Structures are given as structure tokens and as C-alpha cells.
Amino acid sequence: VFYYDKDQGVLTGIDAENAGQGEDAKNLKRGIKMELTDTSAIFRADGKTFKARDVAACILGGLVKEAKDEMTRLAITEDLEGCVVSVPAAFSLSEKTFIKEALETPPKKGGPGLKVWGFIKEPVAAAISYFNDSYEKDATVLVFDLGGGTCDVAIVAADDSHDIKYDVIDTTMERIGGRQWDEVLIDYVTNELRVQGIRTDFRKKGNEGLLEVVRRAVIDGKHKLSRIPKTSIQILLDGKTYRVEISREKFDDITKSLRDDAIAAATRLVSRNSETQIDYIILVGGASNMPQIAEGIRAAFPKIDEKSVLIYEPEKAISFGAAIFANALSLPHALVNDIATHSYGCGYFEETAEPDEQERVENLIKKDSRFPVKGSTILQYRKNNLTEFSVPLFETEDYNGANYAQKDATQIGSVEIYELHSVAKGGLVYLTMSIDAQGIMRAKILDKKTMKTGEAAINLFGH
């Protein structure tokens, strides 16, 4: 949550919530985590414009301040030197790089100035926390993480007999979360208010304050429905209190499609890994507190004993697991054996394609490949007498390794050969890409005729 006005300046978290009431709600930005990954995004509040990275640096800076305050409260005298960041399961390298740059923005430029030691997928962090807390050291869990903006699912196996204790079998992510439940309930409540004679268009520009009043009442009502079977959502408008009665049964009914979409992500993942036996299903993320989630998961997986479907530290599991992961970064081996969240490949030129499709990507490492993994290909020089040769490297969403246009991919780097002499058009260049257990991608190219080589390394995990 982010807030700005000319008098108070930038506020985040609870302070932003408290400030963004009434007419000042127009200066409040909620749920912007997923929007911040669009580096071109711009936020405006009280006449000031903020770039996406500025907002991210402010929010992350607020989190760093909270961490330092807690260290002071606990009388921890060591300096806060770095951090591990938990991210949704399918965040790309560019999204992680954006967060890393925001966190490492120096204080003199308004950032926290904190070194990023690495990234970990949120459901994987939750699995680590669960295994660390439980007596189950050799088991396989399905983690269902329903947060505010994403639904992240992972299958993680633990084996206490190996140095690499956690094996990520598969992961997936859907951009659906608790805020979508809020929006459905807001629409329901405003429709009910219409029945009571309120004709206000709460979503009209200029009515941000009124919408915020409804939103806060709705969120409070949603939380109550996780504890009691029915509640009255009370909304104060123009000095009069309006009440909208709603039962948990009604709430579950109007949000059924959201629940089904979220749970479908889990069923698809399990179906894709049908040979893997799931011992436990772990529910984390604040939105997993809604009873409909556990009920829906149990119905979707009837072969799993009901007692093995556990709501485990919904708000804390990911943080606990990330801390354990951070503590293990000093070990000589990886704690987690992970998989590729995207496909990775190289650029090449296909003359037979349509003019706007000739710059292509050949994926050498496929999405969901288990680390360590390697892929290779052979490229050709397109001109005579080149003195240097550069191959662009790409990250893509592709599953099956098919080749497609560079415009649909994200370039993450390049690898070059320098000091070439008298190379001929059509000459062969050998390219190998590999990712090790630590998430380090290495690309190497070799001109077989001259034996000239070039190498590049890209850290996918940020360590």
C-alpha cells in the first residue's frame, strides 16, 4: 500500500492505510505489487508523479525500516546487511531484476540501499518452513499459496538424507488472489445499497473516498465470514449507517468461479505430475483463511486424507521459509534443487520467415527443466569478414521449446566472440547454455575454425 500527499509525504503500509481515508483516498494505491513489474507504469498522487521503481523503492524501504525496528526491539546489534526476497512462482528475471534494483537504490536517492542476496519462490519458501517445523522430513507436499494478487502452487519433496534437502517437482502461478474476492463482494454490497436507495456510482472518478469506505467495510466483513456463518456489513454514508446482511453461504456462492479458477491451478499441476504421490496439502497466504478454500481443496483431492490438508501459518510461512533459505546461502551446496520458471534460448535470423518474423529465438532450455540442465545449438555467420560476433540471449514463456519471434521474448543478455579474422559467411558457431543448481546460467560460444570463444554468466536467482 502506497500513499502520498504534499503535507505528509510518502507513507506505506499501515500508515498509508490510515492516511488514505475520505477525500484523501485518491492518493492511496492498493495492491500495486503486480503493477510494479511494468517498469513503464506511472503513479500520480496529489499532483506528483512517481515512476514504478520509485514506488517500489518506497514500499520496500518501509519493509526494511520495519525489520530494523524489530531488530532494535529484540536487541539485535548486528547490521542488516542483505535480504532474500520471496516472489511469486512465475516471476521473470526482468521482474526480479526490477525488485533487486529498487531494493539496492541508495538512501540518498530515496531507496533502502539493501543488498539482495537472492530470490525464492513463495510456495517453495512455505514448504521449507513447513518441513522445518514438522516431523515430516521425507515427504512430498502440495503448497497452495493464495495471496492478495496471485495464486502460487508448488509440489516440493523433502529428503533429509541429502545435502540438497528440498526438490522442487513443479510450480505454477495464476494472477488471481484475495483482492478479486474483495471486488466481487464490493459489487454485491453496492448493488444491495442501490436496493436501499443509494444511487451513487462508487467506481466513478471523484468517488474514491466513498469507494474506500465501502472497501474497508467489505474487507472487514470478508474476514468476519472466515470466523462466523453470517455478518452485517455496516457502511457510514452521509452520516447514516447502512447495513448489508450476507451469509458465508452467499459469499461462497458469488465467489465460486474465483475459487474454482484458483483450485484448477492446483489440479492441473497435480495432473501434470500424476506419478508423484502427494502426502500433504499445505494452505498458506492470507486468502487461504477463507473456509471455502480448504473445503474446495478437500473436494478436489478426495484421495488425500482430510487431516493431511493443513492451513499452515498463512501470513508467516513464506517469511519463515525465506529466512531459513537465507541462512543456508553460506553453505557450500544449494538447499533447494529448483526448476526453470521460463524457457531460455538464443537469437538467430531466419531468412525464409516473413520480414517482421525473421529475428527468431531458439529455446535451448525448456520451461520446468530441472537444474542442472544444458542445451546447445549451431549458428552460422551471416556476413563475411566479421571481427566480432554477438548472440543475444532470451527468456521466454514457451513450454515446448518451439522457435518464435524475438519480439515476443525478453532479452536478458548476450555472449560475444571478439578478435575474429577472415570469417566466412555460413561459418559455424557452436553455442551451449547451461544452468547449475545455484541458478547460474552460463553461455559459451565457440568458433570451431579459429577456436575463439566467448562466455557470459547470468544469475537467475540473484545470489
C-alpha positions as CSV (number, residue, x, y, z in Angstrom):
1,V,0.0,0.0,0.0
2,F,1.4,3.4,-1.0
3,Y,0.2,6.9,-0.2
4,Y,1.4,10.4,-0.9
5,D,0.3,14.0,-0.2
6,K,2.2,17.2,0.0
7,D,1.8,17.6,3.8
8,Q,2.8,14.1,4.9
9,G,4.9,13.0,2.1
10,V,5.3,9.3,1.2
11,L,3.6,6.7,3.5
12,T,3.5,2.9,3.2
13,G,1.8,0.0,4.9
14,I,-0.5,0.8,7.9
15,D,0.4,4.5,7.9
16,A,-0.7,4.7,4.2
17,E,-4.0,2.9,5.1
18,N,-4.7,5.3,7.9
19,A,-3.9,8.4,5.8
20,G,-5.9,7.3,2.7
21,Q,-9.4,7.9,4.0
22,G,-12.2,10.2,2.9
23,E,-11.2,12.6,0.1
24,D,-7.5,11.6,0.5
25,A,-8.3,8.1,-0.8
26,K,-7.5,9.3,-4.2
27,N,-3.8,9.5,-3.1
28,L,-3.9,5.8,-2.0
29,K,-2.7,3.0,-4.1
30,R,-3.5,-0.6,-3.1
31,G,-2.3,-3.9,-4.4
32,I,0.3,-2.5,-6.7
33,K,2.8,-5.3,-6.4
34,M,1.8,-6.9,-9.7
35,E,1.6,-3.5,-11.4
36,L,5.1,-2.5,-10.4
37,T,6.5,-5.2,-12.7
38,D,5.6,-2.9,-15.5
39,T,8.6,-0.6,-15.4
40,S,6.9,2.0,-17.5
41,A,4.0,2.3,-15.0
42,I,3.4,5.8,-13.6
43,F,1.5,6.6,-10.4
44,R,0.1,10.1,-9.6
45,A,-0.9,11.4,-6.2
46,D,-1.6,14.9,-5.0
47,G,0.0,16.5,-8.1
48,K,3.2,14.4,-8.0
49,T,4.2,11.7,-10.5
50,F,6.1,8.6,-9.3
51,K,7.8,6.1,-11.5
52,A,7.3,2.4,-10.8
53,R,10.7,2.0,-9.4
54,D,10.3,5.0,-7.1
55,V,7.1,3.5,-5.6
56,A,8.8,0.1,-5.2
57,A,11.8,1.6,-3.5
58,C,9.5,3.4,-1.0
59,I,7.4,0.3,-0.2
60,L,10.5,-1.9,0.1
61,G,12.2,0.8,2.2
62,G,9.2,0.7,4.6
63,L,9.7,-3.0,5.0
64,V,13.4,-2.6,5.7
65,K,12.6,0.1,8.3
66,E,10.2,-2.3,10.0
67,A,12.8,-5.0,10.0
68,K,15.4,-2.7,11.6
69,D,12.9,-1.5,14.2
70,E,12.2,-5.2,15.1
71,M,15.9,-5.8,15.4
72,T,16.2,-2.9,17.8
73,R,13.2,-4.2,19.8
74,L,14.9,-7.6,20.1
75,A,18.2,-6.0,21.0
76,I,19.9,-7.5,17.9
77,T,23.0,-5.3,17.4
78,E,24.3,-6.7,14.1
79,D,23.9,-4.6,11.0
80,L,21.2,-5.6,8.5
81,E,23.5,-6.4,5.6
82,G,21.2,-8.0,3.0
83,C,18.0,-9.8,2.3
84,V,16.3,-12.7,0.4
85,V,13.2,-11.7,-1.4
86,S,10.2,-14.1,-1.9
87,V,8.4,-13.7,-5.2
88,P,5.5,-15.3,-7.0
89,A,6.3,-18.7,-8.6
90,A,6.4,-17.4,-12.2
91,F,8.2,-14.1,-11.8
92,S,10.6,-13.5,-14.7
93,L,14.2,-12.4,-14.5
94,S,13.3,-8.9,-15.5
95,E,10.7,-8.7,-12.7
96,K,13.2,-9.9,-10.2
97,T,15.8,-7.6,-11.5
98,F,13.4,-4.7,-11.1
99,I,12.8,-5.6,-7.4
100,K,16.6,-6.0,-6.9
101,E,17.4,-2.6,-8.4
102,A,14.6,-1.0,-6.3
103,L,16.0,-2.6,-3.1
104,E,19.6,-1.6,-3.9
105,T,18.6,2.0,-4.7
106,P,20.8,4.0,-2.3
107,P,19.2,6.0,0.6
108,K,20.3,9.4,-1.0
109,K,18.1,8.5,-3.9
110,G,15.1,7.5,-1.7
111,G,15.8,3.8,-1.6
112,P,16.6,1.3,1.2
113,G,20.1,0.6,-0.1
114,L,20.0,-3.1,0.9
115,K,21.9,-5.8,-0.9
116,V,19.8,-8.6,-2.4
117,W,21.3,-12.0,-1.6
118,G,18.8,-14.0,-3.6
119,F,15.2,-14.8,-4.5
120,I,13.0,-17.7,-3.6
121,K,9.6,-18.7,-4.9
122,E,6.9,-18.1,-2.3
123,P,5.3,-21.5,-2.3
124,V,8.8,-23.1,-2.1
125,A,9.6,-20.9,0.9
126,A,6.4,-22.0,2.6
127,A,7.3,-25.7,2.0
128,I,10.7,-25.2,3.6
129,S,9.1,-23.6,6.6
130,Y,6.6,-26.4,7.0
131,F,9.2,-29.1,6.8
132,N,11.4,-27.2,9.2
133,D,8.5,-27.1,11.7
134,S,7.1,-30.6,11.3
135,Y,8.4,-34.1,11.9
136,E,8.0,-34.9,8.3
137,K,11.5,-34.8,6.9
138,D,10.9,-37.2,4.0
139,A,7.6,-36.3,2.3
140,T,6.1,-34.6,-0.7
141,V,3.8,-31.6,-0.2
142,L,1.5,-29.6,-2.5
143,V,1.7,-26.0,-1.4
144,F,-1.4,-23.9,-2.3
145,D,-0.5,-20.2,-1.7
146,L,-3.4,-17.9,-2.2
147,G,-2.3,-14.3,-1.5
148,G,-3.7,-10.9,-2.3
149,G,-2.7,-10.9,-6.0
150,T,-1.5,-14.3,-7.1
151,C,-2.3,-18.0,-6.5
152,D,1.0,-19.9,-6.5
153,V,1.2,-23.7,-6.3
154,A,4.2,-25.9,-5.9
155,I,5.0,-29.6,-5.4
156,V,8.0,-29.9,-3.2
157,A,9.7,-33.1,-1.9
158,A,12.0,-33.2,1.2
159,D,14.8,-35.7,1.7
160,D,16.7,-35.1,4.9
161,S,19.4,-37.6,3.9
162,H,20.8,-35.4,1.2
163,D,22.7,-32.1,1.3
164,I,20.2,-30.6,-1.1
165,K,17.2,-31.2,1.2
166,Y,14.3,-29.8,-1.0
167,D,13.5,-30.8,-4.5
168,V,11.0,-28.6,-6.4
169,I,9.0,-31.0,-8.6
170,D,6.8,-28.4,-10.4
171,T,5.3,-24.9,-9.9
172,T,2.6,-22.8,-11.4
173,M,1.1,-19.4,-10.9
174,E,-2.3,-17.7,-11.7
175,R,-2.8,-14.0,-11.3
176,I,-5.7,-14.3,-9.0
177,G,-5.9,-13.5,-5.3
178,G,-7.9,-12.2,-2.4
179,R,-8.4,-8.8,-3.9
180,Q,-10.6,-10.4,-6.6
181,W,-12.8,-11.7,-3.8
182,D,-12.9,-8.2,-2.4
183,E,-14.0,-6.8,-5.8
184,V,-16.9,-9.3,-6.1
185,L,-18.1,-8.5,-2.6
186,I,-17.9,-4.8,-3.3
187,D,-20.1,-5.2,-6.3
188,Y,-22.6,-7.2,-4.3
189,V,-22.7,-4.7,-1.5
190,T,-23.1,-1.7,-3.8
191,N,-25.9,-3.4,-5.6
192,E,-27.6,-4.1,-2.3
193,L,-27.1,-0.4,-1.3
194,R,-28.9,0.5,-4.6
195,V,-31.9,-1.5,-3.4
196,Q,-31.8,0.6,-0.3
197,G,-32.0,3.8,-2.3
198,I,-28.3,4.7,-2.7
199,R,-27.7,5.7,-6.4
200,T,-24.1,6.6,-6.1
201,D,-21.7,5.2,-8.7
202,F,-18.9,4.3,-6.2
203,R,-16.4,3.5,-9.0
204,K,-16.8,6.8,-10.7
205,K,-13.8,9.1,-10.7
206,G,-14.1,11.5,-7.9
207,N,-15.8,9.0,-5.6
208,E,-12.5,7.3,-4.4
209,G,-13.3,8.3,-0.8
210,L,-16.7,6.7,-0.9
211,L,-15.4,3.5,-2.6
212,E,-12.7,3.3,0.1
213,V,-15.4,3.4,2.8
214,V,-17.1,0.5,1.1
215,R,-13.9,-1.4,0.5
216,R,-12.8,-1.2,4.2
217,A,-16.2,-2.4,5.4
218,V,-16.2,-5.2,2.8
219,I,-12.7,-6.4,3.8
220,D,-13.7,-6.4,7.4
221,G,-16.9,-8.3,6.6
222,K,-14.9,-10.9,4.5
223,H,-12.6,-11.5,7.4
224,K,-15.6,-12.0,9.8
225,L,-17.1,-14.5,7.4
226,S,-14.0,-16.6,7.9
227,R,-14.9,-16.9,11.5
228,I,-18.7,-16.8,11.7
229,P,-21.5,-18.0,9.3
230,K,-23.1,-14.6,8.7
231,T,-22.4,-11.0,9.3
232,S,-23.7,-7.4,8.7
233,I,-21.5,-5.1,6.6
234,Q,-22.0,-1.6,8.0
235,I,-21.3,1.4,5.9
236,L,-21.5,5.0,7.0
237,L,-22.6,7.4,4.2
238,D,-23.6,11.0,4.8
239,G,-24.0,10.4,8.5
240,K,-26.3,7.4,8.1
241,T,-25.4,3.8,8.7
242,Y,-26.4,1.3,6.0
243,R,-26.3,-2.5,6.7
244,V,-26.0,-5.2,4.2
245,E,-26.5,-8.7,5.6
246,I,-24.6,-11.6,4.0
247,S,-24.0,-15.2,4.9
248,R,-20.9,-17.2,4.3
249,E,-23.0,-19.4,2.0
250,K,-24.0,-16.4,-0.1
251,F,-20.4,-15.2,-0.2
252,D,-19.1,-18.6,-1.3
253,D,-21.8,-18.7,-4.0
254,I,-20.9,-15.3,-5.5
255,T,-17.2,-16.0,-5.5
256,K,-17.4,-19.7,-6.6
257,S,-15.9,-19.0,-10.0
258,L,-12.8,-17.4,-8.4
259,R,-12.4,-20.4,-6.0
260,D,-12.8,-22.8,-8.9
261,D,-10.2,-21.0,-11.0
262,A,-7.7,-20.9,-8.2
263,I,-8.1,-24.6,-7.3
264,A,-7.9,-25.5,-11.0
265,A,-4.3,-24.4,-10.9
266,A,-3.6,-27.0,-8.3
267,T,-5.5,-29.8,-10.0
268,R,-3.7,-29.1,-13.3
269,L,-0.3,-29.1,-11.6
270,V,-1.1,-32.4,-9.9
271,S,-2.4,-33.9,-13.1
272,R,0.8,-32.9,-14.9
273,N,2.8,-34.8,-12.2
274,S,0.4,-37.8,-11.8
275,E,3.3,-40.1,-10.9
276,T,4.2,-38.0,-7.9
277,Q,2.5,-39.1,-4.6
278,I,1.3,-36.1,-2.5
279,D,1.5,-36.7,1.2
280,Y,0.2,-33.4,2.5
281,I,-1.5,-30.3,1.1
282,I,-0.4,-27.1,2.8
283,L,-2.5,-24.0,2.5
284,V,-0.8,-20.6,3.0
285,G,-1.4,-17.0,2.1
286,G,-3.9,-14.7,3.8
287,A,-6.8,-15.6,1.4
288,S,-6.4,-19.3,2.4
289,N,-8.1,-18.4,5.7
290,M,-11.4,-18.4,3.8
291,P,-13.2,-21.7,4.7
292,Q,-14.2,-22.1,1.1
293,I,-10.6,-22.7,0.1
294,A,-9.9,-25.7,2.4
295,E,-13.3,-27.1,1.6
296,G,-12.7,-26.7,-2.2
297,I,-9.2,-28.3,-1.9
298,R,-10.5,-31.3,0.0
299,A,-13.3,-31.8,-2.5
300,A,-10.8,-31.5,-5.4
301,F,-8.4,-34.1,-3.9
302,P,-10.6,-36.7,-2.3
303,K,-7.8,-39.3,-2.1
304,I,-5.8,-37.1,0.3
305,D,-6.9,-37.7,3.9
306,E,-8.7,-34.6,5.2
307,K,-6.3,-34.4,8.1
308,S,-3.5,-34.1,5.7
309,V,-4.9,-30.8,4.3
310,L,-3.5,-28.2,6.6
311,I,-3.8,-24.5,7.0
312,Y,-0.2,-23.6,8.0
313,E,0.8,-20.2,9.2
314,P,-1.0,-18.4,6.3
315,E,0.6,-15.0,6.9
316,K,4.1,-16.1,8.2
317,A,5.1,-19.4,6.5
318,I,6.7,-17.7,3.4
319,S,8.7,-15.3,5.6
320,F,9.9,-18.1,7.8
321,G,11.0,-20.2,4.9
322,A,12.8,-17.4,3.2
323,A,14.7,-16.7,6.4
324,I,15.8,-20.4,6.5
325,F,16.8,-20.2,2.9
326,A,18.8,-17.0,3.5
327,N,20.6,-18.7,6.4
328,A,21.6,-21.6,4.2
329,L,23.1,-19.4,1.4
330,S,26.5,-19.7,3.1
331,L,26.5,-23.5,2.7
332,P,28.8,-24.9,0.0
333,H,25.8,-26.6,-1.7
334,A,22.3,-25.5,-2.6
335,L,19.5,-26.0,-0.1
336,V,16.9,-26.3,-2.9
337,N,17.0,-28.1,-6.2
338,D,14.8,-25.9,-8.4
339,I,13.3,-25.8,-11.9
340,A,13.3,-23.3,-14.6
341,T,10.3,-20.9,-14.4
342,H,10.8,-19.9,-18.1
343,S,12.5,-21.2,-21.2
344,Y,15.9,-19.8,-22.2
345,G,17.4,-19.6,-25.7
346,C,19.4,-17.6,-28.2
347,G,18.5,-15.3,-31.1
348,Y,19.1,-16.2,-34.7
349,F,18.0,-15.0,-38.1
350,E,15.6,-17.0,-40.3
351,E,15.6,-15.6,-43.9
352,T,12.7,-17.7,-45.1
353,A,10.3,-16.2,-42.5
354,E,8.1,-13.1,-43.0
355,P,10.0,-9.8,-42.8
356,D,8.8,-9.0,-39.3
357,E,9.3,-12.6,-38.1
358,Q,12.9,-13.2,-39.3
359,E,14.5,-12.4,-35.9
360,R,13.8,-15.6,-34.0
361,V,14.5,-17.3,-30.7
362,E,15.5,-21.0,-30.4
363,N,14.9,-22.2,-26.9
364,L,17.7,-24.5,-25.7
365,I,16.5,-24.9,-22.1
366,K,12.8,-25.6,-21.7
367,K,10.5,-24.3,-19.0
368,D,10.2,-26.6,-16.0
369,S,13.5,-28.3,-16.7
370,R,15.2,-29.5,-13.5
371,F,18.6,-27.9,-12.6
372,P,21.3,-28.6,-13.6
373,V,20.4,-28.6,-17.2
374,K,22.1,-27.9,-20.5
375,G,21.2,-27.2,-24.2
376,S,23.2,-26.5,-27.3
377,T,22.8,-25.4,-31.0
378,I,24.8,-24.5,-34.0
379,L,24.6,-21.0,-35.5
380,Q,26.0,-19.5,-38.7
381,Y,27.8,-16.3,-39.6
382,R,25.6,-14.1,-41.9
383,K,28.4,-12.0,-43.3
384,N,32.0,-12.3,-44.4
385,N,35.0,-10.7,-42.7
386,L,33.3,-10.1,-39.3
387,T,35.7,-9.0,-36.5
388,E,33.2,-9.8,-33.7
389,F,30.1,-11.8,-33.3
390,S,27.3,-11.4,-30.7
391,V,24.5,-13.8,-29.8
392,P,21.5,-12.3,-27.9
393,L,20.1,-14.5,-25.0
394,F,16.4,-14.6,-24.2
395,E,13.9,-15.6,-21.6
396,T,10.6,-16.8,-22.9
397,E,7.2,-18.1,-21.7
398,D,7.4,-21.0,-24.0
399,Y,6.8,-24.6,-22.8
400,N,7.6,-26.8,-25.7
401,G,10.8,-25.3,-26.9
402,A,9.4,-24.2,-30.3
403,N,11.1,-21.3,-32.1
404,Y,9.3,-18.0,-32.3
405,A,9.8,-14.2,-32.8
406,Q,12.2,-12.2,-30.7
407,K,9.6,-9.5,-30.3
408,D,7.6,-12.0,-28.1
409,A,10.6,-12.7,-25.8
410,T,12.7,-10.8,-23.3
411,Q,16.4,-10.3,-23.9
412,I,18.4,-11.0,-20.7
413,G,21.9,-10.7,-22.0
414,S,24.3,-11.7,-24.8
415,V,27.5,-13.6,-25.4
416,E,30.3,-12.4,-27.8
417,I,33.4,-13.5,-29.6
418,Y,36.0,-10.8,-30.3
419,E,39.1,-10.6,-32.4
420,L,37.8,-12.7,-35.3
421,H,39.7,-12.7,-38.6
422,S,38.6,-13.6,-42.1
423,V,35.4,-15.5,-41.0
424,A,33.3,-16.6,-43.9
425,K,29.5,-16.3,-44.3
426,G,28.0,-19.6,-43.4
427,G,30.8,-20.4,-41.0
428,L,29.7,-22.4,-37.9
429,V,29.5,-21.2,-34.3
430,Y,28.7,-23.7,-31.5
431,L,26.6,-22.3,-28.6
432,T,26.0,-24.1,-25.3
433,M,23.7,-22.8,-22.5
434,S,23.6,-24.4,-19.0
435,I,22.0,-23.6,-15.6
436,D,23.6,-25.1,-12.5
437,A,21.9,-26.0,-9.1
438,Q,22.7,-22.5,-7.8
439,G,20.6,-20.9,-10.7
440,I,23.7,-19.6,-12.5
441,M,23.2,-19.6,-16.3
442,R,26.3,-19.9,-18.4
443,A,26.5,-19.4,-22.2
444,K,29.6,-20.3,-24.2
445,I,30.2,-19.9,-27.9
446,L,33.0,-21.4,-30.0
447,D,34.2,-20.7,-33.5
448,K,35.4,-24.2,-34.4
449,K,37.7,-22.9,-37.2
450,T,39.6,-20.3,-35.2
451,M,38.9,-21.8,-31.7
452,K,38.0,-18.4,-30.5
453,T,35.5,-18.5,-27.6
454,G,33.2,-16.2,-25.7
455,E,31.4,-16.7,-22.3
456,A,28.7,-15.0,-20.3
457,A,27.1,-15.7,-16.9
458,I,23.6,-14.7,-15.7
459,N,22.3,-15.2,-12.2
460,L,18.7,-16.3,-12.3
461,F,18.3,-16.4,-8.5
462,G,20.1,-13.2,-7.7
463,H,22.6,-14.7,-5.3
